[in-house]
């Protein structure tokens, strides 16, 4: 097995989380190598719905709502950086977002959930609106008679996630970061200069290592004194043909892209590592979409896919540095698009400085020990 040179930061994982951290580190002037297993990996980035979403996030952990809000507010800054560094417009739009409810009971439950969320001690409050049916119809023409109402938050938006992934990779290389495709890290060992990373054919030395390998973190984290109790959660998406622009703002379960296609999603299934599509779930999603916009009944389905989210026991991120040995970091979450700005512009500089901000301490894995004890 050959031996490669030393790098300051080795990032394991070439998806949205890993490349956002790598891009942010490279912008600070650190030497970065991004290790990417390749498309054989369970790559959540390729199945992403593309939302920059705030509303509804943070029940039980106010720090997550605050972190999500911060990322949403910094997203225009990230989009501008990527235009400059990569020459790619990621099609960011933040007109606010709607959660459509198809019954009065669903609407009441949704309003109650958001009210409890924003009333939590320690949360940075944001405004949400509960809209009756006639108010939704006034803002979104063409909704169906079965729509009972919606909630709306002004911070929400969406991007083109495939352009985002490409732009971050271009930006990484623009700042002299190295990209190593087809390089699955199988083992991590201590080394006098930090860590030794073993792939199938080479070994690399890195002063620091960032685990951003999604579901692969479960196997890698214990090798550097960390914990990543993550599991897969399947999500499915339906893609409809391009249609004339009709939806100016995203919904949690439906959005129209800048190219005119319509995406239908937000299924959540505990299916293990099975990333195949299933007709019963797709049928339920399609039915809800047509009840929301009856005109979609005439639109053709052009493709479907399924991908695996990376879920911790409570659904929230894990950010932590190892204590023994120091210099290893874990970064894992299921909101790679929403949190891309915070990862690149806030978390990456903290990792470069060697200390995670105290506001991110609630995301340490030790919280799971407390939850078990309770």
C-alpha positions, -999 to 999 in steps of 0.1 A, spaced: 0 0 0 15 33 -10 17 63 13 6 99 3 17 132 18 3 151 47 -27 174 46 -41 197 73 -77 185 70 -90 153 55 -127 154 49 -143 120 46 -175 122 25 -180 140 -8 -217 149 -4 -232 182 5 -222 181 41 -186 171 35 -180 194 5 -196 224 24 -172 219 53 -143 213 29 -151 245 9 -154 265 41 -120 252 53 -103 258 20 -116 294 20 -97 299 53 -65 289 36 -62 254 51 -50 226 30 -79 202 24 -84 168 8 -119 155 2 -123 117 2 -153 105 -18 -164 69 -19 -182 76 -52 -217 69 -65 -218 34 -50 -223 52 -16 -257 58 -2 -254 95 -12 -282 115 3 -271 145 -18 -282 130 -51 -318 125 -37 -322 159 -20 -355 178 -24 -337 212 -24 -354 230 4 -339 257 26 -364 252 53 -369 267 88 -405 263 99 -412 233 121 -376 226 130 -364 225 166 -391 211 187 -374 198 218 -340 214 208 -343 252 204 -306 253 194 -316 235 161 -341 261 153 -316 289 159 -289 271 139 -314 266 110 -325 302 111 -289 314 110 -281 292 80 -312 304 61 -302 341 68 -266 334 56 -277 316 24 -276 347 2 -240 352 12 -231 316 3 -249 318 -30 -230 350 -39 -197 333 -29 -204 303 -51 -212 326 -81 -178 343 -76 -158 311 -69 -175 286 -92 -194 308 -118 -226 288 -110 -260 302 -100 -275 277 -76 -310 293 -82 -315 304 -46 -350 318 -39 -363 326 -5 -399 339 -10 -411 321 21 -426 286 23 -460 270 28 -470 238 47 -503 228 31 -530 212 53 -558 191 38 -582 192 68 -591 215 96 -577 190 121 -544 189 103 -543 227 103 -550 229 140 -523 204 148 -498 222 126 -506 256 142 -503 241 177 -469 225 169 -455 258 156 -468 277 185 -451 253 210 -419 255 190 -415 293 190 -425 295 227 -396 274 238 -371 291 262 -339 300 244 -353 300 209 -347 330 186 -383 337 177 -396 340 142 -430 348 128 -452 322 112 -487 327 98 -516 304 99 -537 309 68 -573 300 62 -583 285 29 -593 318 13 -560 334 23 -540 305 7 -561 308 -24 -553 345 -25 -516 339 -25 -515 307 -45 -539 304 -74 -551 270 -85 -552 252 -51 -578 225 -48 -611 226 -29 -597 201 -4 -570 225 9 -581 236 44 -553 261 50 -516 264 55 -488 277 76 -463 301 62 -428 313 73 -409 340 54 -375 325 60 -381 294 38 -369 289 3 -352 265 -21 -322 260 -44 -312 237 -72 -294 210 -51 -274 194 -80 -260 228 -90 -252 234 -54 -232 202 -51 -214 210 -83 -207 246 -72 -193 236 -39 -169 211 -56 -158 238 -80 -153 262 -51 -133 237 -32 -109 232 -61 -108 270 -67 -93 274 -33 -68 246 -39 -86 218 -21 -79 183 -34 -108 160 -45 -101 123 -43 -129 103 -60 -133 66 -57 -115 68 -24 -135 52 4 -117 55 37 -118 20 53 -97 26 85 -84 56 105 -54 51 128 -35 73 151 -3 87 137 25 109 152 14 137 129 -23 132 135 -41 104 117 -35 78 91 -63 72 67 -64 39 47 -82 35 14 -82 3 -6 -48 12 -23 -32 41 -4 -27 56 30 -28 93 38 -16 114 67 -38 142 80 -33 165 110 -71 166 114 -100 145 101 -136 155 96 -162 126 94 -189 137 70 -196 103 55 -233 102 63 -244 67 72 -207 56 69 -199 77 100 -214 49 122 -185 26 113 -158 53 112 -166 74 143 -155 47 170 -121 46 153 -114 81 165 -132 81 199 -165 95 186 -200 82 183 -224 84 154 -256 66 162 -272 72 128 -297 52 109 -312 54 74 -346 68 67 -360 64 32 -375 93 13 -391 91 -22 -396 117 -48 -418 120 -79 -407 143 -107 -433 157 -131 -427 171 -166 -419 208 -171 -450 229 -169 -457 266 -171 -447 285 -139 -475 283 -114 -459 281 -80 -438 310 -68 -430 296 -34 -420 261 -22 -441 239 -1 -428 212 22 -441 184 0 -442 201 -34 -422 226 -53 -416 238 -88 -379 241 -98 -364 270 -117 -364 248 -148 -402 242 -146 -403 206 -133 -425 198 -103 -411 178 -74 -433 159 -50 -417 145 -19 -414 143 19 -421 106 25 -405 92 57 -400 54 59 -380 32 83 -369 8 56 -333 1 66 -308 3 38 -334 -3 11 -334 26 -13 -359 13 -39 -391 31 -48 -425 17 -38 -458 23 -56 -480 26 -25 -460 55 -11 -457 71 -45 -495 68 -49 -501 85 -16 -478 114 -25 -493 118 -59 -528 118 -44 -519 146 -20 -503 166 -47 -534 164 -69 -556 173 -40 -534 204 -35 -533 213 -72 -559 195 -93 -543 206 -126 -514 184 -118 -535 153 -126 -528 159 -163 -490 162 -158 -468 133 -168 -444 116 -144 -409 115 -159 -390 98 -131 -390 87 -95 -363 80 -70 -356 71 -34 -327 81 -12 -317 75 24 -316 103 49 -290 103 77 -310 103 110 -297 105 145 -319 91 174 -336 125 178 -333 136 142 -309 165 149 -273 170 139 -242 157 156 -212 181 158 -183 172 180 -145 170 183 -129 139 198 -112 142 232 -88 114 228 -72 118 203 -82 155 196 -83 167 160 -111 144 148 -145 159 142 -179 145 133 -204 165 112 -236 147 104 -272 158 97 -301 152 74 -305 188 62 -275 192 40 -291 219 18 -306 240 45 -275 239 66 -250 243 38 -245 280 46 -240 275 83 -216 246 76 -194 265 51 -195 299 68 -198 292 105 -189 256 114 -159 253 90 -141 283 105 -147 270 140 -132 236 130 -102 255 115 -98 273 148 -100 240 167 -130 250 189 -167 246 183 -188 275 195 -207 270 228 -240 275 210 -234 242 192 -227 222 223 -263 209 224 -254 189 193 -227 168 210 -234 131 210 -235 130 248 -271 141 247 -280 106 237 -266 93 269 -288 117 288 -318 107 268 -312 70 275 -308 77 312 -341 95 313 
